[in-house]
Amino acid sequence: MSTDPGYDDHKLYDLSNNMGFQLVCPVQRYENTSVVRIKLIEFYKSDIGQAIYSLRSILIELLMEHIKSVFRIDSLSIRGYHKICKIVLLSVLLYQILVYYNCKTDKVNPRAIR
């Protein structure tokens, strides 16, 4: 799974490894960078790491852009991670319900939601 640099967190790396996948995101190198972190940097800079990270712009960014356009989420007037999470998760749930509805009603392209 690939993410933005904001998800460069030791706990998230451990969680992803425990769940059976590897988190790929840009990793900064510091003056006293640990050996574990250097391995993350090397993987991110490798051909495979770059290939995985490049898929992010194709898959995640397009989906988020589509969800933002369908539900007109440009800039939110609220602040705070948990408040924004609730709005985004509700939007994703509604989007999935609409895709499911389109599948059940035999739409040609079930993801064509406007």
C-alpha positions, 0 to 999 in steps of 0.5 A, a space after each residue: 500500500 502506498 501513502 503520502 509522506 504524512 503516513 511515515 510513522 513507525 506504528 503504521 509500518 508495524 501495523 501494515 507488516 502485522 496485517 501482511 502488507 508493506 507500507 510504501 511512502 516517502 521516507 526522510 533520512 535524518 542525521 541518526 537514522 536507524 538501520 530499520 529506517 534506512 531499509 525503508 528508504 532503500 525499498 522506497 527508492 528501489 525500482 519496485 518501491 517506485 513502481 508501487 508508489 507510482 500506482 498511488 497517483 493512478 488509483 487513490 488520487 483518481 478515486 478521491 478526486 471522483 468522490 470529491 467531485 460527486 459529493 462536492 467536497 472541495 474544502 471543508 469548513 470544519 477542522 480536526 481529523 476525527 470530524 473530517 474522517 466522519 464526513 469522508 467515510 460517510 461519503 465513501 459509504 454513500 458512494 459504495 451504496 450508489 455503485 451497489 445500486 447501479 449494479 443491482 439495476 444493471 447499469 452499463 457502468 456501475 461506477 458512473 455516478 454523477 
